[in-house]
Amino acid sequence: MSLILQILGLFLGVFVRTYLPYIRKLKDGKIKKFDKKYLWTAFYSIILSFVSLMFILPDYPLKELANINLVEGIKIFCTSFTFGFTWNSVLNETESFRNKKFIKK
């Protein structure tokens, strides 16, 4: 059960961070269609989220726990969601920072 919550949290965190700005920009009329480059950042975010969970939190319960209560389930889900959301934010902001031009002519 805990492994399912971790994977669901990672995917949902990355999905929310990718989808909500798209909907906002679509509503404002700034874009007309979905840019596939965001799928690559979402893919890299999922990988980085999982790797960082493995290295940063060595006591993180990555094995299947049969008897988890509601509070432990919420903690596991929220931690995974936060890692997915944060890594996607970092990659998106890095990409937008890299594309800005700082030299004025």
ABEGO torsion letter per residue (X at the ends): XAAAAAAAAAAAAAAAAAAAAAAAAAAAGABABBBAAAAAAAAAAAAAAAAAAAAABAABBABBBABBBAAAAAAAAAAAAAAAAAAAAAAAAAAAAAABBABBX
